[in-house]
Amino acid sequence: MPQTTLTDALTLDLQQYVSSRGAAEHISAASLSVSLHGQPSTIDAAAGTTTFGGATPVTTGALFQIGSNTKAVTATIILQLEAENKLNINQTVGQWLPQYPGWSSVTIRQLLNMTSGIATYDDTPAWESDYVASPTAFVSAAQLVAYINPNAPLQSGWVYSNTGYELAQLIIEKATGNSYATEVQNRIINALGLHNTYYDANIYPASVQSQMVSGYYNNSDPGSAGLAALLGRDVKPFSASWAQAAGGIVSSPSDLTRWVRALYQGTVLAPTQRGELMTLVSQATGTPVAGVSVSDPRAFGLGVAQTFQPAIGGPIWFYEGETLGYRMLYTYLPAQDAVIAIGVNSQPSGSADQIGPLVLAVYQTLKAYNQL
C-alpha cells in the first residue's frame, strides 16, 4: 500500500495534469470526485488556480459548466414524462411540434440517441457569427433550432446534434406547460438534493459565477475558425443560452457523481425507462447494438454513452461534456461500482484534449490503493 493518502495521490494526479497540460490546453484548474462501492459520499481533490496564470487556488466545491452531461438530464425528464403517460418516445416531432413539417417523421427517441439526421446548429457559420458578435445575448431554443433549415435532407446514420435536444426541450415545455428550467429544478435538482447544481437559460447570476472557475476557449481546429475571436477569453460571464437543454447546466464534480449514481442505480427512472435510456446504437452506423466491442467501440443511448476501454477491462459508461470553456467527464464502472468525475477549465483543440488519459491515471491510482 502506498504511504501517501488516497486524496493526496489523486491531488498529485491533477497537479501533474495541470502542470504538464496547462500550456497546451490552456487549463489552470482541475477538480475530481470519486464515489466508490455504492456510497453517496465522495473522495474529492482539486489542483491549480481559477484564473489562467493567477494565484487563487481552485477548491473541490468549485463549479464548472458540465456541457453535454446536461443531455442525460433532458433525456431523464422526457422518460419521466413517458412514465407519467404524458408522452411516448416513439411519438414524432410532427405530433408535438407541427411547426417543423420537414422533421415530422423523426421520433423523440431519435432526437435523444442522435439518429434523427438533423444537423447541429452550433456548427453553422451563422450561429458562430452571431455568437461572436454578442456572446452575452439571450437566444431562445426556437431561435437555436432556426439556424437549421427544416426542409434540408436528413443525414443518415449517427449524427451528433444539439438541435435534437433543443427540440426535446420544446417538447418538454409543451407537455408540462412549464419552462425547461422549472422542470430541471423540480425533477432533478430539488428531487435529488443537488445543492451545487444550477441551471439558467441565460447569464448565470453573480452568486453562481462567484463559485465557478474561469473557463477558457482555446480551440483552433479549422472547423471552429468562426469562433477564433474568442481564443483565450474567459467565457464564464457569457450567456449559456446557446446550450440550454443540450449543455447548459453548471455543477461540481461531487454533485455529478451523485447524479450519475441516481441515473444508473437510483429511483430517478423507473426500470422500463432506465432500460430505454441504456438501449444503444452504434456511433459508427446508427444501428442498434447490444453493447460495445473491440470492433465497434463507441455506442450511444438516450443522452448517455458507452465505450470499450481495454485499459479498464471492457465496456464502461461515460460522457465528456464540453462547452466553449469547460470540460466535465464522468466514468461509471458497473463492475467495480465506481464513479469518477473530472472537471477542467478549457475547450482546447480536439487533438490537445487529454482528459481521457487523466481518467486512466486516476483509475490506476484507485487500483494502487485497492479501491477497485
VMD Tcl script that draws the C-alpha trace (Angstrom):
set ca {
  {0.00 0.00 0.00}
  {1.41 3.45 -0.92}
  {2.42 5.66 2.02}
  {0.55 8.84 0.99}
  {-3.19 9.15 1.47}
  {-5.51 8.42 -1.43}
  {-6.66 12.03 -1.53}
  {-3.04 13.21 -1.73}
  {-2.35 10.76 -4.54}
  {-5.39 11.90 -6.50}
  {-4.43 15.52 -5.96}
  {-0.99 14.72 -7.36}
  {-2.63 13.23 -10.47}
  {-4.44 16.52 -11.01}
  {-1.37 18.64 -10.27}
  {0.68 16.69 -12.79}
  {-2.05 17.12 -15.38}
  {-2.33 20.88 -14.87}
  {1.46 21.26 -14.90}
  {2.06 19.14 -17.99}
  {-1.00 20.19 -20.00}
  {-1.52 23.76 -18.81}
  {0.04 25.47 -21.81}
  {-1.23 23.06 -24.48}
  {-4.81 23.03 -23.22}
  {-4.90 26.50 -21.61}
  {-6.05 24.97 -18.34}
  {-5.42 26.28 -14.87}
  {-7.90 24.30 -12.77}
  {-8.83 20.65 -12.40}
  {-11.16 19.04 -9.89}
  {-12.34 15.49 -9.37}
  {-14.72 13.42 -7.32}
  {-14.75 9.66 -6.84}
  {-17.68 7.67 -5.46}
  {-16.85 4.08 -4.51}
  {-18.85 0.95 -3.72}
  {-22.29 2.49 -3.89}
  {-21.54 5.19 -1.33}
  {-23.02 8.67 -1.85}
  {-20.05 10.23 -0.06}
  {-17.12 11.08 -2.28}
  {-13.36 11.46 -2.29}
  {-12.64 14.92 -3.71}
  {-9.47 16.62 -4.91}
  {-8.54 19.80 -6.76}
  {-5.43 21.43 -8.19}
  {-4.49 24.63 -9.97}
  {-5.67 28.23 -9.99}
  {-9.03 29.60 -11.04}
  {-7.55 32.31 -13.26}
  {-5.11 31.39 -16.02}
  {-1.72 32.41 -14.71}
  {-3.31 33.63 -11.48}
  {-2.90 32.58 -7.88}
  {-6.33 31.78 -6.42}
  {-6.47 28.04 -5.67}
  {-9.42 26.08 -7.00}
  {-11.42 24.23 -4.34}
  {-13.20 20.89 -4.50}
  {-16.55 22.66 -4.34}
  {-15.86 24.87 -7.36}
  {-18.38 24.81 -10.20}
  {-17.87 24.01 -13.88}
  {-20.18 24.08 -16.87}
  {-20.95 20.37 -17.38}
  {-21.80 20.75 -21.06}
  {-23.47 17.81 -22.72}
  {-23.81 15.91 -19.46}
  {-26.96 18.05 -19.44}
  {-28.33 15.78 -22.18}
  {-28.89 12.90 -19.74}
  {-30.92 15.30 -17.58}
  {-33.04 16.24 -20.60}
  {-33.48 12.59 -21.57}
  {-34.44 11.71 -17.99}
  {-37.17 14.36 -17.90}
  {-38.55 13.03 -21.20}
  {-38.52 9.48 -19.81}
  {-40.19 10.58 -16.59}
  {-42.94 12.17 -18.67}
  {-43.27 8.90 -20.56}
  {-43.65 7.01 -17.27}
  {-46.39 9.51 -16.37}
  {-48.16 8.73 -19.70}
  {-47.72 12.31 -20.88}
  {-45.78 11.30 -23.98}
  {-44.07 8.34 -25.62}
  {-40.56 8.40 -27.02}
  {-41.81 6.70 -30.19}
  {-44.06 9.66 -30.89}
  {-42.86 12.05 -33.57}
  {-41.81 15.65 -33.85}
  {-44.84 16.06 -36.11}
  {-47.16 15.07 -33.28}
  {-45.58 17.50 -30.80}
  {-44.07 20.28 -32.90}
  {-46.04 20.52 -36.15}
  {-44.28 23.80 -36.96}
  {-41.41 21.66 -38.27}
  {-43.06 19.59 -41.04}
  {-39.72 18.64 -42.56}
  {-38.97 16.65 -39.39}
  {-42.48 15.29 -38.92}
  {-41.44 11.62 -39.02}
  {-38.49 11.96 -36.61}
  {-39.22 10.32 -33.25}
  {-38.37 11.63 -29.81}
  {-36.15 8.57 -29.37}
  {-34.17 9.61 -32.47}
  {-33.74 13.13 -31.13}
  {-32.21 11.69 -27.96}
  {-30.00 8.95 -29.47}
  {-28.64 11.16 -32.28}
  {-30.17 9.22 -35.18}
  {-32.59 11.97 -36.24}
  {-30.33 13.14 -39.07}
  {-30.94 16.77 -38.08}
  {-27.78 18.88 -38.28}
  {-26.41 20.64 -35.19}
  {-26.89 24.41 -35.08}
  {-23.55 25.13 -33.40}
  {-21.64 24.03 -36.50}
  {-23.27 26.67 -38.70}
  {-21.35 29.81 -39.74}
  {-24.45 31.88 -38.94}
  {-24.56 30.72 -35.31}
  {-20.79 31.23 -34.92}
  {-21.01 34.75 -36.33}
  {-23.96 35.72 -34.16}
  {-22.41 34.28 -31.01}
  {-19.05 36.01 -31.51}
  {-20.86 39.30 -32.15}
  {-23.00 39.06 -28.98}
  {-21.82 36.37 -26.55}
  {-23.94 37.81 -23.73}
  {-27.17 37.91 -25.76}
  {-30.07 35.60 -24.94}
  {-31.13 33.19 -27.69}
  {-34.24 31.04 -27.28}
  {-34.40 27.33 -28.02}
  {-36.63 28.05 -31.03}
  {-34.06 30.56 -32.32}
  {-31.31 27.96 -31.97}
  {-33.37 25.43 -33.93}
  {-33.97 28.06 -36.60}
  {-30.28 28.01 -37.57}
  {-31.05 24.68 -39.28}
  {-33.13 24.52 -42.45}
  {-36.04 22.22 -41.53}
  {-36.50 21.28 -45.18}
  {-32.91 20.19 -45.78}
  {-32.41 16.44 -46.39}
  {-31.86 14.49 -43.20}
  {-28.43 12.92 -42.74}
  {-28.10 9.17 -42.35}
  {-26.54 7.13 -39.55}
  {-25.46 8.54 -36.19}
  {-25.07 12.33 -36.31}
  {-24.31 14.35 -33.18}
  {-26.95 17.05 -32.94}
  {-27.55 19.65 -30.27}
  {-30.57 20.71 -32.31}
  {-32.30 17.47 -31.35}
  {-32.02 18.36 -27.68}
  {-33.40 21.85 -28.21}
  {-36.38 20.19 -29.89}
  {-36.66 17.87 -26.87}
  {-36.70 20.98 -24.67}
  {-39.60 22.40 -26.67}
  {-41.45 19.09 -26.29}
  {-40.87 19.09 -22.51}
  {-42.24 22.60 -22.27}
  {-45.29 21.75 -24.36}
  {-46.01 18.54 -22.43}
  {-45.70 20.17 -19.00}
  {-46.73 23.76 -19.56}
  {-43.61 24.77 -17.64}
  {-40.22 26.09 -18.63}
  {-37.37 23.65 -19.05}
  {-35.66 25.43 -16.14}
  {-38.62 24.71 -13.86}
  {-38.65 21.02 -14.79}
  {-34.88 20.68 -14.19}
  {-35.17 22.39 -10.83}
  {-38.14 20.36 -9.58}
  {-37.49 16.94 -11.10}
  {-33.71 16.75 -10.81}
  {-32.02 19.37 -8.63}
  {-34.58 19.52 -5.82}
  {-35.59 15.87 -6.03}
  {-32.01 14.64 -5.65}
  {-30.75 17.34 -3.29}
  {-28.05 18.55 -5.69}
  {-27.05 21.64 -3.77}
  {-24.16 22.58 -6.07}
  {-26.04 22.20 -9.34}
  {-27.70 25.09 -11.20}
  {-29.48 25.74 -14.45}
  {-30.02 29.13 -16.00}
  {-31.16 29.68 -19.57}
  {-29.16 32.88 -19.94}
  {-26.34 34.53 -17.92}
  {-25.69 32.90 -14.56}
  {-26.19 35.24 -11.60}
  {-23.22 36.58 -9.64}
  {-23.99 34.18 -6.79}
  {-23.29 31.24 -9.11}
  {-20.48 32.82 -11.13}
  {-18.59 33.51 -7.90}
  {-18.43 29.74 -7.32}
  {-17.36 28.92 -10.90}
  {-13.80 28.62 -12.13}
  {-12.92 30.76 -15.12}
  {-13.24 28.81 -18.36}
  {-11.19 29.45 -21.48}
  {-11.80 28.92 -25.18}
  {-8.63 27.65 -26.85}
  {-9.87 25.65 -29.84}
  {-8.00 26.44 -33.04}
  {-9.31 23.49 -35.08}
  {-10.17 24.51 -38.68}
  {-13.83 23.65 -38.13}
  {-14.02 26.23 -35.35}
  {-12.48 29.10 -37.30}
  {-15.68 31.13 -36.95}
  {-15.11 31.39 -33.21}
  {-11.46 32.48 -33.47}
  {-12.24 35.88 -31.93}
  {-12.93 34.09 -28.64}
  {-9.49 32.47 -28.36}
  {-8.02 32.94 -24.89}
  {-11.14 34.57 -23.49}
  {-12.85 33.65 -20.23}
  {-16.37 32.56 -21.19}
  {-17.74 32.39 -17.63}
  {-19.68 35.68 -17.91}
  {-21.18 34.81 -21.30}
  {-24.77 33.68 -21.83}
  {-25.43 29.95 -21.52}
  {-28.50 30.29 -23.74}
  {-26.60 28.87 -26.71}
  {-26.58 25.44 -24.98}
  {-29.73 25.17 -22.80}
  {-31.14 21.59 -22.79}
  {-28.15 20.42 -24.83}
  {-25.50 21.61 -22.39}
  {-26.39 24.47 -20.08}
  {-26.10 23.08 -16.54}
  {-23.41 24.14 -14.02}
  {-22.31 21.75 -11.28}
  {-19.43 20.38 -9.20}
  {-17.73 17.02 -9.75}
  {-19.17 15.69 -6.47}
  {-22.73 16.58 -7.47}
  {-22.12 14.99 -10.86}
  {-21.12 11.70 -9.24}
  {-24.34 11.81 -7.19}
  {-26.32 12.45 -10.36}
  {-24.62 9.58 -12.18}
  {-25.46 7.15 -9.37}
  {-29.07 8.34 -9.40}
  {-29.20 7.94 -13.17}
  {-27.85 4.39 -13.37}
  {-28.81 3.00 -9.96}
  {-31.37 5.19 -8.21}
  {-35.10 5.82 -8.47}
  {-34.94 8.85 -10.76}
  {-36.08 6.49 -13.55}
  {-38.46 3.55 -13.48}
  {-36.90 0.25 -14.65}
  {-38.59 0.36 -18.06}
  {-37.38 3.88 -18.73}
  {-33.86 3.13 -17.48}
  {-33.79 0.27 -19.97}
  {-34.72 2.73 -22.73}
  {-32.05 5.16 -21.58}
  {-29.40 2.43 -21.86}
  {-30.57 0.98 -25.18}
  {-27.68 1.63 -27.56}
  {-26.98 2.44 -31.18}
  {-23.55 2.23 -32.79}
  {-21.91 5.58 -33.31}
  {-20.31 4.15 -36.44}
  {-23.56 3.12 -38.13}
  {-26.51 4.41 -36.11}
  {-27.96 0.91 -35.94}
  {-28.99 -0.84 -32.69}
  {-26.31 -2.79 -30.80}
  {-26.43 -4.78 -27.58}
  {-23.21 -3.16 -26.38}
  {-19.77 -2.03 -27.45}
  {-16.96 -4.33 -28.57}
  {-13.39 -4.16 -29.76}
  {-14.59 -3.86 -33.36}
  {-17.36 -1.33 -32.59}
  {-16.13 0.53 -29.51}
  {-18.50 3.51 -29.22}
  {-22.26 3.49 -28.73}
  {-24.92 5.96 -27.63}
  {-28.13 5.65 -25.64}
  {-30.53 8.43 -24.67}
  {-28.09 11.11 -23.56}
  {-25.57 8.53 -22.31}
  {-22.63 6.82 -23.99}
  {-20.72 3.57 -23.72}
  {-17.18 2.84 -24.88}
  {-14.87 -0.15 -24.93}
  {-11.79 0.71 -22.87}
  {-9.18 -2.08 -22.85}
  {-7.12 -0.36 -20.14}
  {-10.08 -0.65 -17.79}
  {-11.10 -4.09 -18.92}
  {-14.02 -3.62 -21.26}
  {-17.24 -1.60 -21.59}
  {-17.74 1.49 -19.47}
  {-20.41 4.18 -19.35}
  {-19.12 7.70 -19.74}
  {-19.77 11.17 -21.10}
  {-17.45 14.07 -21.76}
  {-19.48 17.26 -21.71}
  {-17.83 20.24 -23.34}
  {-18.73 23.92 -23.64}
  {-16.66 26.75 -25.04}
  {-14.59 26.96 -21.86}
  {-15.14 23.80 -19.83}
  {-14.96 20.02 -19.91}
  {-16.61 17.67 -17.41}
  {-16.20 13.94 -17.85}
  {-17.70 11.11 -15.83}
  {-16.95 7.41 -15.98}
  {-19.30 4.86 -14.44}
  {-17.77 1.43 -13.84}
  {-20.62 -1.00 -13.07}
  {-18.37 -3.98 -12.32}
  {-16.37 -2.02 -9.73}
  {-19.40 0.06 -8.61}
  {-17.40 3.26 -9.00}
  {-17.99 6.71 -10.47}
  {-15.20 9.13 -11.42}
  {-15.99 12.73 -12.40}
  {-13.39 15.28 -13.52}
  {-13.76 18.94 -14.49}
  {-11.19 21.14 -16.23}
  {-11.47 24.73 -17.36}
  {-10.92 24.97 -21.10}
  {-12.03 23.82 -24.52}
  {-8.83 23.05 -26.44}
  {-8.37 21.78 -29.96}
  {-9.54 18.20 -30.31}
  {-6.09 16.66 -30.56}
  {-4.95 18.51 -27.42}
  {-7.72 17.14 -25.19}
  {-6.04 14.72 -22.78}
  {-8.74 14.43 -20.13}
  {-9.27 10.78 -21.14}
  {-5.71 9.81 -20.14}
  {-6.23 11.72 -16.88}
  {-9.20 9.46 -16.11}
  {-6.98 6.44 -16.72}
  {-4.34 7.85 -14.37}
  {-6.99 8.27 -11.65}
  {-8.20 4.73 -12.32}
  {-4.68 3.38 -11.87}
  {-4.29 5.32 -8.61}
  {-7.53 3.86 -7.28}
  {-6.30 0.38 -8.19}
  {-2.97 1.01 -6.46}
  {-4.90 1.84 -3.29}
  {-7.02 -1.31 -3.64}
  {-10.19 0.67 -4.21}
  {-11.19 -1.09 -7.45}
}
mol new
graphics top color blue
foreach p $ca { graphics top sphere $p radius 0.5 }
foreach p [lrange $ca 0 end-1] q [lrange $ca 1 end] { graphics top cylinder $p $q radius 0.2 }
display resetview
